Structures are given as C-alpha cells and as structure tokens.
Amino acid sequence: MLVSDAREMARQWVIEEGSGVPGFCGAYHAGSTSWLPGDAVLPATSDVDVMVVVSDPGPPGRHGKLIYRDVLLDVSYVPSDHLRSPDQVLGDYHLAGGFRTPSVIADPSGRLTSLQAAVSRDYARRAWVRRRCEQARGRVLGFLRSIDGSAPLHDQVTAWLFAAGVTTHVLLVAGLRNPTVRGRYVAVRELLADYGRLELHETLLGLLGCAAMSRERVARHLGALESVFDAAAAVIRTPFFFASDITDAARPVAIDGSRDLVERGLHREAVFWIAATSSRCQKVLHHDAPGEMEDRFGLAYRQLLGDLGIASFHDLRRRGEEVERLLPRLWDEAEAIMAANRSIV
C-alpha cells in the first residue's frame, strides 16, 4: 500500500468516526508517515498517526492503535489549547513536526490550515530549531528526575530508558529530522553519518548499554519479548496510556518492526524499543496478572536488564548520571549540526 492510500484511509476514518467525537475541531497527520512522500510504499511495520483536535482537554474517546480498513492507525487527541498560536507549536518538537508540511485532514474552522502555513514558514528558523532542541534536552532531565527508587523496577527502567532515548531527539531535531519513536537510534545513526559524527552514535549506544551486544543476543531478547508480549496482550485490562501498544493489532510494530531491524544488522538500534516494550509488558503483568505469570516472565526480563548493566536502583542512578554528564557534549554536537545545516535560516 502506498502512503497516499494509507492517508486516504485515515481521512475516511476521520470523516466516519473521528469527526463524531465530542468537541471535534479538526484532524491532521503526524508521525513517520507525514515525513514520507505519498508515492512511497508504507512499511508493513508502520502505523499512520492521526491527531484529532478537540476542544475538551480530556480525551473524549478511544485512542491509540486501531485497525481501519486494513490500515493500522494510531489516533491521539490534542486539546485545541495546545494549538492556540504558531509560536506555541513552533516551540514544541512533538507538535511542530506535524505542521512542517501540508498535513491537515479536516478543518471545519480553517484554523488548522492557517496554523500549518505559519508553522511551515518559520519551522527552519534557527531560533525555533534551538528552542525545540532545548525542549528535548529538558525532557531528558525530566525523565531522569522521575526515576523513583520506591517504584517497581520496570517503572524505574522505563524512566531511565526514555531519558537515554531522548538524547537522540536532541540531535534529530537539530538536523530537522523526524524525532521518531521506535526507530530513533536508526534515524540518529543516519543523521550522524551524514554529518561525519558516527563516533557519537557509539557513545549513545553505550549509554543504553548495548554498544557491544551481539546480534544473537538481541535476537534472543526479542524472542523472549514475543512470548511476554502475547501473554500481556491476552491479559491486559488496566487502561495504561500505552495499552493499545500491547495488543494483537500493534504486534507488527512492536515485534515485526524490531525483527526487521535485527535482520538488517541494526540489532543494537533495536534494543531501545525491545527494552521499552518489555518494561511495558512487565507493568501489565504486575497489575493484571500478578503472581505466577509475572514470575514466569520476570527471569528473561532480568536477563535483558543484566545485559544492559542494570541490576538495581543504584545501577539506574549511576547510569542516569552518565546520561546527564553527556548533555554538554550533546548540546555542542546539536549546535554544530544546526550550524552545518543549510536548511536552517
């Protein structure tokens, strides 16, 4: 299926279902497919992100991953208050990427179309690029500060993982690249190769603990993830914010997408999402299947953490300090990328 066809399916969903949610104000495309040309083939391991704008700050209905006419959509709700002005969007690296090119699906009032035009015009201005990089750097620190020694291990690991993982976003934003989620380490590798800075990629993988991890070892952890993913998908009941990511519908992204990276020799780059998804599955079992099932899959999870150099809260705190120590160098690299990027004005 072409990306243009998938976008049309997303538009049909908005017309038939999305437009009926309370407070509907419009919808637009975001995510990886918004960065692809319409005539590109939609990867089988990708979903189509649809942002539904609503007047109510609370989520009005079902959101997350769902299958519509054989297309996997990932639906999110955005309060209209988050899109009041171009400046508000330009300073937010998650929002700005959805408006850098024509992306509006539905716009009853015309506000989204005007907003998109304004954001697109100033998207590559240096002041706004730097502002978005600063926001990403702030998110790294936010995740580090959220590591709670009294929380279950999987929650501690998740906070550390995303602190380490958002370091890639600082660089991707500086290079006007898509700050993607699952494929962030692949994307940052390509960026750093383009700018002759591949040694920094090894440093980022080292922060994650997988720089020396073999393909065979990653494949083993992926196999363990398959088992716990299917078990978690069968028992999940608690409405976690990521609940739709642990479902049969989302399996092609979480499992097949990671397998694709391993088969392409990008096994180290696959570790981030394998570890993140494993931690989420452990959270599901902790809440919805405590006891025997949680214990049964806990061993493989601890082996994964062991390979990443994590056995305790002390380890996580030490590794968090390593992430924080890298931030000055990371910022210098982001500044160098911005200075060398001819698209930034």
C-alpha positions as CSV (number, residue, x, y, z in Angstrom):
1,M,0.0,0.0,0.0
2,L,1.2,3.5,-0.9
3,V,1.5,6.2,1.8
4,S,-1.1,8.2,-0.1
5,D,-3.6,5.4,0.0
6,A,-3.0,4.9,3.8
7,R,-3.5,8.7,4.3
8,E,-6.8,8.4,2.4
9,M,-7.9,5.6,4.7
10,A,-7.0,7.9,7.7
11,R,-9.1,10.6,6.1
12,Q,-12.1,8.3,5.8
13,W,-11.7,7.3,9.4
14,V,-11.8,10.9,10.4
15,I,-15.0,11.5,8.3
16,E,-16.8,8.4,9.6
17,E,-15.6,8.2,13.2
18,G,-13.2,10.8,14.3
19,S,-15.4,13.8,13.4
20,G,-18.1,12.4,15.7
21,V,-16.1,12.7,19.0
22,P,-17.3,15.4,21.4
23,G,-15.6,18.7,20.8
24,F,-14.2,17.8,17.4
25,C,-12.2,20.7,15.9
26,G,-10.2,19.0,13.2
27,A,-7.5,16.5,12.5
28,Y,-4.1,16.3,10.9
29,H,-1.3,13.8,10.1
30,A,1.8,13.4,12.2
31,G,4.5,10.8,12.8
32,S,6.7,9.0,10.4
33,T,4.3,8.8,7.5
34,S,4.0,12.6,7.5
35,W,7.7,12.7,6.6
36,L,7.3,10.3,3.7
37,P,6.2,11.1,0.1
38,G,2.8,10.0,-1.0
39,D,4.2,7.6,-3.6
40,A,6.4,5.7,-1.1
41,V,5.4,2.2,0.0
42,L,4.0,2.2,3.5
43,P,6.2,-0.2,5.5
44,A,4.3,-3.2,6.9
45,T,5.8,-2.3,10.4
46,S,4.5,1.3,10.4
47,D,1.2,2.8,11.5
48,V,-0.4,6.0,10.4
49,D,-0.6,8.7,13.1
50,V,-3.8,10.8,13.2
51,M,-4.0,13.7,15.6
52,V,-7.6,14.6,16.4
53,V,-8.0,18.2,17.8
54,V,-10.7,18.6,20.4
55,S,-12.0,21.5,22.5
56,D,-12.1,19.5,25.7
57,P,-8.7,19.0,27.4
58,G,-9.7,15.4,28.4
59,P,-9.5,12.5,26.0
60,P,-13.1,12.2,24.6
61,G,-13.0,8.5,23.5
62,R,-11.0,5.6,22.3
63,H,-7.4,6.4,21.3
64,G,-4.3,4.6,20.4
65,K,-3.7,1.9,17.8
66,L,-6.7,0.5,15.9
67,I,-7.2,-1.2,12.5
68,Y,-9.3,0.6,10.0
69,R,-9.8,-1.0,6.5
70,D,-6.5,-2.9,6.8
71,V,-4.5,0.2,7.9
72,L,-3.1,0.4,11.4
73,L,-3.9,3.9,12.7
74,D,-2.5,5.4,15.8
75,V,-5.1,8.0,17.0
76,S,-4.2,10.7,19.5
77,Y,-6.2,13.6,20.8
78,V,-4.8,17.1,21.1
79,P,-6.6,19.8,23.1
80,S,-7.1,22.9,20.9
81,D,-5.5,24.9,23.7
82,H,-2.2,23.3,22.7
83,L,-2.5,24.8,19.2
84,R,-3.5,28.4,20.1
85,S,-0.7,30.1,18.1
86,P,2.2,29.3,15.7
87,D,4.7,30.2,18.4
88,Q,3.2,27.6,20.8
89,V,3.6,24.9,18.1
90,L,7.0,26.0,16.8
91,G,8.5,25.6,20.3
92,D,7.2,22.1,20.8
93,Y,9.2,19.4,18.9
94,H,6.4,16.9,19.0
95,L,3.8,19.2,17.7
96,A,5.9,21.2,15.2
97,G,6.8,18.2,13.0
98,G,3.1,17.6,12.2
99,F,2.8,21.1,10.7
100,R,6.0,21.4,8.8
101,T,4.3,20.3,5.5
102,P,0.6,20.3,4.5
103,S,-0.9,17.8,6.8
104,V,-4.4,18.9,7.6
105,I,-7.1,16.2,7.2
106,A,-10.2,18.1,8.4
107,D,-10.5,21.7,9.4
108,P,-14.1,23.0,9.9
109,S,-13.0,26.4,11.1
110,G,-9.9,26.9,8.9
111,R,-7.7,27.5,12.0
112,L,-5.5,24.4,11.4
113,T,-4.8,25.4,7.8
114,S,-3.7,28.9,8.8
115,L,-1.6,27.4,11.7
116,Q,0.1,25.0,9.4
117,A,1.0,27.7,6.9
118,A,2.5,29.8,9.6
119,V,4.4,26.9,11.3
120,S,5.7,25.7,7.9
121,R,7.1,29.2,7.1
122,D,9.1,29.5,10.3
123,Y,9.8,25.8,11.0
124,A,13.5,26.0,9.9
125,R,14.4,29.3,11.6
126,R,17.4,28.8,13.9
127,A,15.7,30.3,17.0
128,W,12.8,27.9,16.8
129,V,15.1,24.9,16.0
130,R,17.2,25.7,19.0
131,R,14.0,26.2,21.2
132,R,12.9,22.7,20.2
133,C,16.3,21.2,21.0
134,E,16.2,22.9,24.4
135,Q,12.8,21.3,25.0
136,A,14.1,17.8,24.1
137,R,17.1,18.4,26.4
138,G,14.6,19.3,29.1
139,R,12.7,16.1,28.6
140,V,15.9,14.1,29.2
141,L,16.3,15.8,32.5
142,G,12.6,15.4,33.3
143,F,12.8,11.6,32.8
144,L,15.9,11.4,34.9
145,R,14.2,13.3,37.8
146,S,11.2,11.0,37.6
147,I,13.2,7.8,38.4
148,D,11.7,6.8,41.7
149,G,13.5,4.3,43.9
150,S,10.3,3.2,45.6
151,A,8.6,2.3,42.3
152,P,8.6,-1.1,40.7
153,L,11.8,-1.9,38.8
154,H,10.0,-1.8,35.4
155,D,8.8,1.8,36.0
156,Q,12.3,2.8,37.1
157,V,13.8,1.2,34.0
158,T,11.2,2.9,31.7
159,A,12.1,6.4,33.1
160,W,15.8,5.7,32.5
161,L,15.3,4.3,29.1
162,F,13.4,7.3,27.9
163,A,16.0,9.7,29.4
164,A,18.7,7.9,27.4
165,G,16.5,7.6,24.3
166,V,15.5,11.3,24.1
167,T,19.2,12.2,23.7
168,T,18.7,11.1,20.1
169,H,15.8,13.5,19.7
170,V,18.0,16.5,20.7
171,L,20.2,15.7,17.7
172,L,17.4,14.7,15.3
173,V,15.6,18.0,16.0
174,A,18.8,19.9,15.4
175,G,19.1,18.2,12.0
176,L,15.5,18.8,11.0
177,R,14.9,15.1,11.1
178,N,11.9,13.2,12.3
179,P,12.2,12.5,16.1
180,T,10.7,9.1,15.6
181,V,9.9,6.7,18.5
182,R,10.7,3.1,17.7
183,G,13.4,3.8,15.1
184,R,15.1,6.7,16.9
185,Y,18.5,5.0,17.1
186,V,18.4,4.1,13.4
187,A,17.4,7.7,12.5
188,V,20.1,9.3,14.6
189,R,22.7,6.9,13.1
190,E,21.8,8.1,9.7
191,L,22.0,11.7,10.8
192,L,25.4,11.4,12.4
193,A,26.7,9.5,9.4
194,D,25.6,12.4,7.2
195,Y,27.5,14.9,9.4
196,G,30.6,12.7,9.9
197,R,30.0,12.2,13.6
198,L,29.3,8.4,13.8
199,E,31.6,8.1,16.9
200,L,28.8,9.8,18.8
201,H,26.4,7.1,17.8
202,E,28.6,4.6,19.6
203,T,28.5,6.8,22.7
204,L,24.7,6.9,22.6
205,L,24.5,3.1,22.3
206,G,27.0,2.9,25.2
207,L,24.7,5.0,27.3
208,L,21.9,2.5,26.6
209,G,24.3,-0.4,27.4
210,C,24.1,-2.2,24.1
211,A,27.1,-1.0,22.1
212,A,28.8,-4.4,22.4
213,M,25.6,-6.5,22.3
214,S,25.7,-9.2,19.6
215,R,23.0,-9.9,17.1
216,E,22.4,-13.3,18.5
217,R,21.9,-11.9,22.0
218,V,19.5,-9.3,20.8
219,A,17.6,-11.9,18.8
220,R,17.3,-14.0,22.0
221,H,15.8,-11.0,23.9
222,L,13.4,-10.4,21.0
223,G,12.3,-14.0,21.2
224,A,11.6,-13.5,24.9
225,L,9.7,-10.3,24.2
226,E,7.5,-12.2,21.7
227,S,6.4,-14.5,24.4
228,V,5.7,-11.9,27.1
229,F,4.1,-9.6,24.6
230,D,1.5,-12.2,23.7
231,A,0.9,-13.1,27.3
232,A,0.5,-9.4,28.3
233,A,-1.8,-8.7,25.3
234,A,-4.1,-11.6,26.4
235,V,-4.5,-10.3,30.0
236,I,-4.3,-6.5,29.8
237,R,-7.2,-4.8,31.5
238,T,-5.8,-1.7,33.1
239,P,-6.2,1.4,30.9
240,F,-2.5,2.4,30.7
241,F,-1.7,5.2,28.3
242,F,0.2,2.7,26.2
243,A,-2.4,0.0,26.4
244,S,-3.1,-0.1,22.6
245,D,0.6,-0.8,22.0
246,I,0.3,-4.1,23.8
247,T,-2.4,-5.7,21.5
248,D,-2.5,-8.1,18.6
249,A,-3.1,-5.1,16.3
250,A,0.1,-3.4,17.4
251,R,2.2,-6.6,17.2
252,P,3.6,-5.8,13.7
253,V,5.1,-2.6,15.0
254,A,6.5,-3.8,18.3
255,I,7.6,-7.3,17.3
256,D,7.9,-7.4,13.5
257,G,9.4,-3.9,13.4
258,S,12.1,-4.9,15.9
259,R,12.8,-8.2,14.0
260,D,13.2,-6.2,10.8
261,L,16.0,-4.1,12.4
262,V,17.7,-7.2,13.7
263,E,17.7,-8.9,10.3
264,R,19.1,-5.7,8.7
265,G,22.1,-5.8,11.0
266,L,20.7,-2.9,13.1
267,H,20.3,-5.1,16.2
268,R,21.8,-2.7,18.6
269,E,19.5,0.0,17.4
270,A,16.6,-2.3,18.0
271,V,17.4,-2.7,21.7
272,F,15.7,0.5,22.9
273,W,12.3,-0.5,21.8
274,I,12.7,-4.1,22.8
275,A,13.6,-2.9,26.3
276,A,10.8,-0.3,26.4
277,T,8.2,-2.8,25.3
278,S,9.5,-5.5,27.7
279,S,9.2,-3.0,30.5
280,R,5.6,-2.2,29.5
281,C,4.7,-5.8,29.4
282,Q,6.1,-6.3,32.8
283,K,4.0,-3.4,34.0
284,V,0.9,-5.1,32.5
285,L,1.6,-8.4,34.2
286,H,2.4,-6.7,37.5
287,H,-1.1,-5.1,37.5
288,D,-3.2,-7.6,35.6
289,A,-1.6,-11.0,36.1
290,P,0.5,-10.8,39.3
291,G,2.0,-13.9,40.7
292,E,2.8,-17.0,38.6
293,M,2.7,-15.3,35.2
294,E,4.7,-12.2,36.4
295,D,7.3,-14.5,37.9
296,R,7.5,-16.7,34.8
297,F,8.4,-13.9,32.5
298,G,10.5,-12.0,35.1
299,L,13.6,-14.1,34.6
300,A,14.0,-13.2,30.9
301,Y,13.4,-9.5,31.7
302,R,16.1,-9.5,34.4
303,Q,18.5,-11.2,31.9
304,L,17.8,-8.3,29.4
305,L,18.5,-5.8,32.1
306,G,21.6,-7.7,33.1
307,D,22.9,-7.4,29.6
308,L,22.2,-3.6,29.7
309,G,24.2,-3.4,33.0
310,I,21.1,-2.9,35.2
311,A,20.5,-4.9,38.4
312,S,19.4,-2.4,40.9
313,F,18.2,1.2,41.6
314,H,21.8,2.0,42.3
315,D,22.8,1.0,38.8
316,L,20.0,3.1,37.3
317,R,21.0,6.1,39.3
318,R,24.6,5.7,38.1
319,R,23.5,5.3,34.5
320,G,21.3,8.3,34.8
321,E,24.3,10.3,35.9
322,E,26.1,9.2,32.8
323,V,23.3,10.5,30.7
324,E,23.4,13.8,32.4
325,R,27.2,14.1,32.1
326,L,26.8,13.7,28.3
327,L,24.4,16.6,27.9
328,P,27.0,19.4,27.5
329,R,28.7,17.4,24.7
330,L,25.3,16.5,23.2
331,W,24.4,20.2,23.1
332,D,27.7,21.1,21.4
333,E,27.0,18.5,18.8
334,A,23.5,19.8,18.3
335,E,24.8,23.3,17.8
336,A,27.4,22.0,15.3
337,I,24.7,20.2,13.4
338,M,22.5,23.3,13.3
339,A,25.4,25.4,12.1
340,A,26.2,23.0,9.3
341,N,22.5,22.5,8.2
342,R,22.0,24.7,5.2
343,S,18.2,24.4,5.5
344,I,18.2,26.3,8.8
345,V,17.9,30.1,8.4
